Amino acid sequence: MADTIKAKTLVKIIADGEKRGKKVCYILGAGASRSSGIPTGAELARQWYNELFVENCFDRDDIEKWKAELGIGAIDKNNLDYSDMYALRYYIEEKDGRNFLASQMLTAIPRAGYYHLAHRMVNQNSIVVTTNFDYLIQQAITIFLHALCRDIHTPNEIEFIDTELEIPQILKIHGDVLFDPKSKKIDLQKLHRKWTSILKKIFADYIVVVIGYNGGDLGFMDVLRNTTFNENLYWCVMDITKISEEVENLVTSKKGKFVIIDDFDELMYQLGQYFDDPDYNVTKEQNNKIFDELIDAKRKVCATVSKDGEVYWAISAYEHVQLGIAHFDNHNYDEAIKNFNEAIELDPNLAVAYSNRGAAYSYIDECELAIADYVKARELNRKGAIVDHLNAIKLNQNNATAYYKHGNNYCDKGEYDLAIADYAKAIELNPNYANVYCDRGFAYTQKDEYDLAIADYTKAIKLNPNYKLYCARGIVYYKKSKYRLAITDCTKAIKLNPNYAGSFCIRGIAYYKKGKYKLVISDFTKAIELEPDLASLYKLRAETYTALNKPDLAAADMAKYRELTGNAATPQSTPHHIEFINFSGDEQSRTLRF
């Protein structure tokens, strides 16, 4: 068996690692949520078993039929499987199961351990990977620290995970309780390949600490088994005699350590005490008293009395902001705006609600409303409305984001000088903000200030190299008649993402200027394969066929162009200008407008 250490030793290991520049990734299972009032998987499995087999809520013949259809064999009542019990209990109406889980999780209040974890995440930009569906971490960060975090819970959002991002990130690998959580065994047997890829990368680079997770799902355990840990793996347990054989074999094979802890809250308290965060230099008893007072203060603010006299928890302004962000991330901008409106009604001085509502307005083309919200957020920030739990660096970055978004709305309206002024202010506040350099580069391009645009795109590429930036700089090189450099940048973009039509199109046009018509046809043909309904591509290829004296092929492409647009135009002798082409997935991107 792997070696064991005590919690105090783990705290020192984490501290030493951070001195070397290493971040911590916490893996949280259901055990971390127990003290906050959410039952563990084992407790829920027991409850469902009792409803099925003890309380006789269902006909036994029906249960046996469901077992056969689900492939569930004999049930060991002393070793219940969460996924099997969930599938049986909610066989008829799975939505009832999701609603039940939501009722358990949305009413929970994060206890002291999450308060301390929130401090660690905000101060050290930690990542949490969790098999849980709940909102305890988000609540702790928003309610107690009045900060924001990034919540990723679907494979489609994985591309937004950024290990360099200076805000906390929560990766819910089994989904969110409000957005199709995964409880069935078939959903847990194998993680989506996108999850597998990013998790292996994170686990290889971070100090990994596992808390409250018993290794019960095959898919996630497979990821851990197939990961090379460059730092040690630390698996926290309350009772070393109760670990599963799978967990013991995993930790031993990875030369990891078992960490003996009292519970999740105690470990987080020790971390807080060591790092001397606010209210931490106290005894555990004093700490719990302080936290209880904090909860009581929240209850006085948020508790509401219903008509029948029952006291319940209302949603606070910060929770409305977090729900709004969840809707925003799922592109439900109208619902996001409703939540931000609720937050502002509860707290008219909540700057973060205005800035996020402004972002949502910008995505539905309500530029005037967006700018008004950004201005309001900026005014509140200047007045110190952002609470003092965040340090000066975080405040500057929040302001940088507001200036950036404000600049984007000016850019959308064609007011490029005003946009550039806001972008400059954002860069002053956060000199490493890659997106700002990118969009200022676009604004400079629109003003025909190509050298300044190239300088900004070059800086953005240095900070965050990606295919869109290389393609955007290639456009500017084309406009400066530097066709070789345009071809070089587009080639780099294609290597990074061979499925983006824009890179082939720009390179094809640059090849045309160099007289390399066969390469032009090759690139336009590839672009058409990727974007078959984009009429402009057929017109550009038709112009090239005309230059090659292939009138039949040119005519076929122009026929397709007319079919897609209804335009009766004939091809020009040369593609004398670059027209705007709106490639799929870039409706909001400024990097490829040309």
N, C-alpha and C positions, 0 to 999 in steps of 0.2 A: 504494500500500500504506500501511497505518496506520503511525504512528511506532513506533519501538522504544525501550525504556528498559532499564536494568540492574536487577538484583534489589535492589541497595542503594537505588535511587531508589524502587522500589515499597514497600520497608519504611518509608521516610520518609513516603510518601503515606498509607500505612495509619495511621501514628502521628498525622499531622496530621488525618486524618479522624476518628479516635477522639477527639481533642480537641474536635472539633465535635459530638460525640455520635453519630457514624456507626459502625454495626457493620459487620463484614465477613462476607460470605457466600463461603465457599470452594466451588468446584465441582471435584470430584475425579473423574478418570477412571482407567482401569486403570494408566496410567503412574505414578501415585502409589503403587501397591502393589508395584511391581516389586522394589524393594530389600528388601521384606519376604518375598520368596519366592513371590509369586503371579505366574504368567505373564501377560503382556499379552494382549489380544485377538488381536493379530497373531501372537503366539507360539503360542497355542492353535489358531488357524486353520491355521497351518503344521503343527502336530502332527497335526491331524485330516486335513489334505490328504495327508500322508505315509501315514497309515493307510489312507486310501481309495484312493490312486492310485500310491503308491510301494511300500509294503509289501504291497499286494494282499491286505489282510485281508478284503475283500468281493468278491463276484463283480461284474465290470464291467457285465454286463447289468443286474443289480439296481440298480447305482448310476445307470445311464442312465435306468432307469424312474423311480427316485426323483426324479432331476433334473427329468424331464418333469412329474411330478405336483406338484412344488414350484414349478414355473415358473422354474427356474434355468437360465440359458443357458450359453454358453461360459465356462469358468473360466480366469481369468488367474492362473497360479501365482505371478506376481510382484506381484500386487495382490489377495490373497485377502480375501474378505468373511467376517467372523467368523460372522454369522448364517447364511449359506449353508452354511458348513462344519459348523457345529453341527447344522443341520437334516438335512444329509446323513448325518453320522456317527452320529447317534442317531435316524434315521428310524424304526427298528423299535421301540425302547424308549427313549422320551425320559427316563423315570425314571433310566435308566443315565447319561444326560447330567447330570442334576441331581446324582446321587450322585458322579459324577466331579468336578464343580465343587466340591461340598462337601468332597471329599477334598483338593482343592488349597487351599481357603480356610480350613478349620477347623484345619488344622495350622500355618498361618502365624503367625509372631510379629512384631508391629509393631516396625519399626526406629526409628532415632533421629528421623526426620522426624515420625512419628506421636506420639512422646513430646512433641516440641515443640508440635505442633498441639494435642494434648490440653491443654497448659498454656494456649494461647491461647483455646481454647474454654471452658475452665472459668473463666478469669479475665475474659474479655470476653463470655461468653454468646453465642458465635458460632454460626452455622448452617452446616452442611455439606450441600450437595446433591451426591449421588454417583450415578453410573451403575454403581457396583460393588455386588456382593452380599455382600462379606466383612464380618468383624467387627473389622477392625484398629483403627478409631477407638474402638469400644466397649471393646476390650481395653486400649488405651492409657489411656483415661480411668479404667477400673475397676482395672486391675492396677497401673499406675504412680502414679496419683493417688488411688486409692481413692474416687473420686467416681462419680456416676451421670449418665446422660444419657437423653434421650428419643429413641427409635428409631422412625421412621415409615416403613412400607414398603408400605402398601396404601391405596387411595383411601378406604376406610372410616375410616381413622385420621386423615385429613387435617384434620378438624375440630378435632383436638387440637393442631395446630400453633399456637403462640402466640409472636409476635415479642417480647412483653414478658416471656416466661418467663425466669427467672434460672437456668436450667441449660442445658447444651449440647443442641442438637437436631440429629439426623442424619436427612436425608430421602433414603431409598433409592428413587429413582423407578422403578427396574427390578426392585424386589423384593429379598427376602432369600434367601440361599442355602438356608436351612432352610424357607422358605415360598414355594414356587413362583416362582423367579427367572425373569425374562423374557429369553430369548436368541434367540427366533425373530424373523425380520424383520417378520412380521405384527404382533407384539406391540410392536415398536419404531417402527412407522410413525407412530403417533399416540398421544400421552399422553392419559390419562383427563382429562376436562374439569376435574375437581377439582384434579388436579396442575397443569394449565395455569393455572388461576385463582390459586392460592396462589403459584406460582413467579413469575408476572409481578409480583405484588404485592411479593414479597421482593426480586426483582432490581431493581425500580424504586427501592427505598428503601435498599438496602445498597450498600457498595463490593463489587463482584463480582470475584473472583480465580479464574481457571480454571487448573487444574494437572493435567497428565497426561491430558487429554481431547482426542481428535483430531476430534471432530465427526462420528462415524461413524453416528449414528442420527438418522433424519429427524424423529421426533416431538419430541425435545428441542431439536434445532436450530431447528425451527419456533417453539418457545416463545421461544428467544433472539432469533430474527429479529423476532418480534412484540412484543417488550418495549421499553418506553421506559426507558432507563437514565438516572436523574437524577444518578447518580454515574458515573464512568468505568468501562468494562469493561476489565479487565486479563487478557490471555490469555498465559499463560506457555508458552514453547517452549524446547527445547534447541537446535534447529537451524531457523532461520527459513526455510531453503530447502526444508524437508520438510513445510511446512504445506499443507493441501489448499486447493483453490480456494474451497470453501464456507466454510472458516474465514476465509480472507483477505477474502472479500467481506463476511462478517458483521462482523468487527472494523472493517473500513474504513467500512462503512455506519453503524456505531454510533459512529464517531469514537473508538474505543477505542485501546488501546496493546498492542503485543506486548512481553512482558517476557522478556529473554534470561536463562535460568537454567542452572546446571550440572545440577541435578536437584531433585527434590522435597525430599529430605533437606537439601540445602544451603540452599534458600530458607527452610525452616522453622528451620534453625539460625540464619540471619541474623535472622529475626524474634525468636527467643528471645534472642539476644545483645543486640539493640537494646532490648527491653523488660525486660531484666535480671531474668528469672525465675530460679528456683533453678538453679544449676549452669551458667548461660549465660555468665557473664563469663569465658570460657575460650576457648582457641583451638579450631578445629574438631577438631584431632587429640586434644586433651584431652577435648573433648566426646564424641567417639566412644569414647574409652577409658572414660570414666565410664559411658556407656550400655552398653558391653559388660560392664562389671562389674555393672551393674544386671541385665542379661539372665542373667549367670552366677548371680547371687544367686537369681533366679527359678527357674533350672534346678535349683539345689540343693533348693529348696523343693518344686517341682512335678514334677521328673523321677521316674519310677517304673520299677522293674525288673520285667519280666514273668517268668513261670516259665521261659521259654526263654532268659532272660538279656538280652533286648533292652531297651534304654532307650527310653522314649517319654515324651511330655508328658502329664501328668495335667491334669485341669481344676481350676483353683484355686477357692478359695471365692468370690472376686469374679466369676469367670467363671460359676459356678453362679448367683450373684445375677443376672447379666445375662441368662442363659438363662431364669431364673425370670421376670424382668420381661418378656421376649419372650412367654412363654406367658401371662402375666397380660394383656398388651395384646391377645392373641388370645382372651381369655376362657377359656383352659384353666387354670382355677384349681387343679385337682388336680395337674396337671403342674407348675405354678408352685410349689406347696407342696413337692412332691418335691425340686425344685432348691434351694429355700430350706433344706429340711432337710439336704441334702447340704452346703450352704455352712456351716450351723451345726455340723455334725459335724466339718468340717475346721477351722473357726475359731469356737469357742463364744463369743467376745467380739466378733463382727462385728455391730454394732448394726443396720446397714442390712439384714441378712438377717432379723432379727426384725421390724423395722418393715414390711418388704414382705410377710413371711409373715402378719403381722397384717392387712394390707390384703386379702390373698387369703382369709384366714379370714372376714373381714367380708362378702365377696361370696358366701360359701356359708352365711351365717347361723350361723357358729360364733363368736358374740359373745364368749363367755367366753375362748376360746382367743385371739381377736383382742386383747382387752384385756390378757391376760397377756403377749402378745408386745410390745404397745406399752409396757407398764410395763417390761419387760426392756430394750427398746431405749432407753427414757428413762434407766434406771439406768446402762447402758453409756455413753451419751452424757455423763452427768454425770461418769463416771469418766475421760472423755477417750479412750474407745475408738475414736472416729472419728479417723482419722489426721490429722496436722497439715498435710497438703498443702492442706487446705481452709482458707480464711480465716474470720474470726469471723462475717462476714455469712452465709456459706454454712452454718456450723454452726448459727447461730440459725434459719435457714430450715429446715434439716433437723429441728430440734427442734420448730419450729412445725408442721410436717407431722405429726410424731408426736402432738403434743397434739391436733391437729385430728382425726386418725383415731381417737384414743382417745375424744374427745368424741362422734364419730359413733356409736361403739358404745354409749356410754351413752344416746345419743339413741334408737337403735334399741330399747333395752330400756325406754324410757319414763322413764329417770332423768334428767330434764331439768335439774335443778339441778347435778348432777355434770357433765353435758354442757356447760352454760353456763360452769362454772368452767374446764373444759379449753379451751373456745373463747376465753375471755378471756386465758388464758395464751398461746395461739397468736397472738392479735392483739398481745399485748405484745411477742412476739418478732418478729412480722412484721406491722406495721400496715397493709400493703397487700394482705393475703391475702383476696381477694374471696370465695372459697368459705366462709371461716369466718364472715364477716358473714352470708352467706346462710343457713347452717345454724343459726347462733345465732338468726337471725330466726325460723326455723321453731320452735326450742325455745321462744322467748318466746311465739310464737303458741299453742303447746300449753298454756302456762301462763296464757293469756288476758292477757298483758302486751303489749297491742297497740301502744302507743306505742313501747315499746322495739323491738318487731319491725319497725315501720315505719322507725325510725331505722337499724336494721341493714340492711334491704333497700335503703334509700336510699343508704347508703354502698356496698353491693355494686354497685348500679347505676352509681354514679359511677366505680367502679373497673373494672367490666366489664359494660357495658349489654348485656342480652340478653333475649329474650322470656320465658324462664322466671322471671326476677327480676321483671319488670313484672307478670306474671300472679300471682306469689306475693304481691307487695305489694297487688295488686288484691283478693286474697282477704281480706287483713287489713283493708283499707278497707271491704270488704263487711261483715265481722264488726263493725266500728265503726259500721255504718249510714251510712257515707259513700259512697253509691251512685254519685254523680257521679264521685268520684275513682277508684272501682273501675272504672267504665266507661272513664275516660280511660286508666288503666294497661293495661287489657285491649286497648284499641284500639291502643296503642303496641306491645303484644306481637304483635298480629295483623299490624301493618305489618312487624315484624321477621321473623315466621314465620307466614304465612297458612295453614300446614298443620298447626297444632297445635290439637287439639280443645278442650283445656282453656281456652284464652283465650276461645273462643266461648261455652263453657258458663258461665263465671263472668260474662262480660258479659251473657249472656242472663238469668241469675238477677238481676243488678243491674237490668237493664231491667224485669224483672217487678216489682221493688219500686217502680220509678218509674211503673208502670202502662202501659208502652209494649209492649203484648202482641204487636203485629205484629213489632216488632224482636226480641222474645223468640223467636217462632217462627222467624224468619230465622236467628238465631244457633244455636238448637238443631238446626235442620235442617242447617246447615253442619257442626256438630259430629258429627251422625249420619253425614253423608257421609264424614267423616274417620275415624270410629270406629263402623262399622255394627254391631258385635257388642257394644257397651257398653250393657248393659240399662238402667242408670240414666238415660241420656239420653232414652230413650223415655218413661220414667216422668215425667221433668221436662217433656217436651213435652206429654204427656197432661194434666198438671196445668194447663198453660197453655191448652190447648184447652178444658178444663173451665171455666176462668175466662172464656173467650170464648164460652161456651155453644155449643160445637161437639162434642156428645157422640159423634157417629159417628167423628170423627177421634181423639177422646180414647180411644174404645174400641179403635180399630185400634192405637194406640200401646201401650195396656195389654196387648192381645193379644200384641204383639211382645215386650213386657216379660216376660209370663208364659212365652212360648216360650223366651226366653233364660235365665230363672231358675227356672221352675217355681213361681213365687210367684203366689198367687191374690189379691194385694192389689188394692184399688181406689184410684184417684187421690185425693189429698187436695185440699181446696179451694184451698190455696196451698202452694207449696214452702217450708214453714216452717223447714227446716234444710238445710244443705249437707252432703251425705254424701260419703264417700270415693269417688273415682272414679280407678281406676288406668289412666291413659292409656298407650298403647303407648310403649315406650322409656324410661319413667321409673320402672322398678321400683326403681332405686337412688337416685332423686332425692328430696331432702327438700323441694324448693321447691314442690311441688304436692300435698302431702298436706293434705287439708282435710275 
